Amino acid sequence: MPRFKVGVQLWPQRTTVADLRRAWLAADALGVDSIWTWDHFFPIYGGPAGSHFEGWTLLAAMAATTTSAQVGVLVTANPYRNPDLLADMARTVDHLSGGRAVLGIGAGWFQRDHDEYGYRFGTAPDRLRDLEASLRRIRARLAVLDPPPLDLPILIGGSGERVTLRLVAEYARMWNTSGPVEHFTAKNAVLDDWCRRVGRDPAEVERTVSLRHPADLAGADDYLRAGAQHVIVECPHPFDLAPVERLLAAAR
């Protein structure tokens, strides 16, 4: 089995900033390839109540205090920020990290975030059209920022076959989806096809997969055989990094 990357997503719900900081420093010290948070304003698992923190603010702190792992939001909800501003935020975090930031983005899906913070939810096709328009603006803004990013890959999260995976082929250096492995396998093949249709080498897009359920983690080899290159373990508080350590041992 070829070497693969290992990442961890630290859920910013029902926790404290102190615990999050300890966890991302511990993960960085373990030698993970990437550390992520998410972009929501309320807990999304285990009921609607509980403490929660904003993702991009956490990411800036993470970028400034880690030393080796890539850092990113998995993934930014496109409706929440002006795309030119988002490009500038991501460029700044990239410099804070010394070139380790990833601009992760998706169309957005959590209606409560939209409703309570005053963003238009619309329909799924609306949000996908807006995502494509934003990706064009992000690319244009990154090209004129002074100073430019050091190294800021765009990651697109999602698995829609007609639009999202086409956008990955056109704009992204990384792609993220989740299990089960049959889902990943099918979507990975569709992405390969979109890359060929837009004239891009499929090997230029890094394939990442987020795994949360124990059965998925136990079957990580299946995802690697299906084409995954970067396995990201979702980690709720109290941030048990033991599964991450086991994957790191296998990856090396």
N, C-alpha and C positions, 0 to 999 in steps of 0.2 A: 504494500500500500504506500503510495507516495506521501511525502510529508504534507500536512495540511495545517491551516491556521486555526487557532482557537481564540474565541472571544467570549465576553460575558456582558450581559445587559442587566444593569442594576435598576430594579424597579423603584422609582421615586415616590412610592405610596406607602403609607403607614410606617414611616421611618423618620429619622432625624438627619439633618445635614451632617452631624458628627459621625453617625453610623455610615452614611454614604461615603464620606471622605475616607474613613478607615477602610471601607471595602474597596474603593478604587485604588488606594495606595497598596493594599495587600495584593490585589489582582495584578497591578503593575509590577510589584516585587516578584510575583510568581513567574513572570515572563509571558503573560498572555499577549496575543497579537493585537487585540482590540478590546476597548471598554466602551460601553454604550449606556445611554439612558433613553427615555422616550419623551414624546411631546404630547402630553395631556395636562389637563388642569384639575382633574379629579381622579380618584381611584377607578380603575377599570376592571379589577378583579375583586371578588369577595364582598360585594356590596358597595353602595355609593358613598358611604361616609368614611371619613378618616383623613389623616394628614397627607399632604401632597406638596411637591415642589416643582417649579417650572424648569423645563429641560435645558434650554440654551444658557440660562444663567449658571446652572450646575456645570454645563459643559465647559464654560470659560474657566471655572475654578479647577475642573479636572485637567484641562489642558495645561494650566499653569503649575500644577503640582505633581503630575506624572512625568515620566522620563522616557519611556520607550514605546508604549502601546499606542496604536491609533485610537482616536477618540471621536465619538459621533453620537448624534441623536438618531435613533432607529424607530421611526423616522419622523422628520419634521412634517407636520400637517400643513400643506401648502396654503390653505385659506387663512392661516393665523398671522401671516406677515407679508408685507409688501415684498415682492421678489427682489427688487434692487437692494432693499435694506437687508434681506436675508443673505444675499451674496456678500455684502459688506461685513455683516456679522460673522459669517463663516470664514471670510478672508482674515478677519482680525483674530478669531480663535485659532486659525491655522498658524498665524505668526506667534501667538501665545504658546502654542505647542511645539514650535520649531519645525513645522511641516508635517504634523501627524494627524491633522483633522480630516474628517470625511463629512461632506455635505449630504446627509441622508434626507430624502424627501419622498413624499407620497401624496395622494390626492386628498387624504383626510376621510374619517369615517365615523368618529364618535360624536353623535348628535348633541349630547349634553354640553360638551365643550363649546360647540358653535352657539347653541341657544343661550347659555348663561353668559358668554363673553361677547355676544352680539355679532357673531359672524353668520353670514348667510350659509345655510346648509344646502339648499337646493337639491338637485338630483345627482346620482352618481355620474351620468354623462356630463352634467354641468361641471362637476368637480374635476373630471378628467380633462375637459376642454380648458379649464382654468390652469390645470397643472402643465399642460403643454405650452400654453402662453407664458407661464412663469418660467419654465425651463429656458425658453428663448431669451427672456429678459435676464435671467441669472447668467447665462452664458455671455451675453453682451456686456453686462456689468462687470463680471470678472475680468473681461478682456481690457477694461479701461481703468480699473482701480490702481492707485499708486500709493504704496507699492503693490505689486500683484501678489496673489497667493504664492506660497512656497511650493506646495504640492497639495492640491485640494480635489481629490476624486469626488465625483457625484455618484451617490448610491441611490437607486430608486427601489422602493419597496412596493410589492404587490404582485399579482399574478393574472390580471385580466389579459386574455389572449389577443383581443383585437386592438387595444389601445395601450395599456400599461407596458406590455412586453415590447411593443414597437418603440415606445419612448425610451425604454432601457437600451434597445439596440441603437437608437439615434443619439442619446445624450449621456449615457452613464458608463462609468468604468467598473461599477459594482452593482450587483442585484441581490435583493433579499426577498425570500419567501419563507414559508414554514412547512411543516409536515402535514399529513403522513408522507412516507417516502414515495408512495405512488403519485401523490400530488406533485411533489418536487420533480420526479422523473418526467412526468408529462409536460409540466411547465418549462422545464429546462430544455426539452426538445423544441418546444414552440419558440423559445428565445433564440435557439440556434438558427431556426428557420427565418426569424425576423432579421437576425444579423446578416444572413446571406441575402435576403431581399433588399436590404438597404445598403448593401455593398461593404459590410464590415466583417472582419475576421471574428468569429465567435470567441476565440481565445482571448480577445481583448477585454472581455467582460468577466470579472471575478464573480463566481457564484457563491453566495453566502446563504446559509440556512439557519433559522432560529429554532431552537429546540427547547421545549418546556416540560413535556411529559416524560416521566422516567422511562417509558417504553421506547420513546424516540431516542433518548440519550443512550440507552443500551444498544440500540440499533444504529449507532452513528456510522459504522462501517457501511451499512446499506446506502446511506446518503453519499458517502464518498465514492462508492462504486457507481452511483447514479450521476456523478459529476460535481458534487459539492466540493469546494476548495477551502471553505472557511466556515467552521461550525461555531455558532454563537449560542451559549447557554443562557437562558433567561433565569434570573435569580431574584426572588423576592426577599424582603427582610425576613429573617435576620441574616441574610447574605452568607449562606453556607457555600464556600468555594470548593468543597471536596470534589464534586463532579467535574469542575473545571480542572482541578489538579489531575484527576484521572485521565481526562482527555489530553491534557498537555503531555503526560507520560506516554500515551499512545502516539501522539503526533510526532514526538521526537525520535 
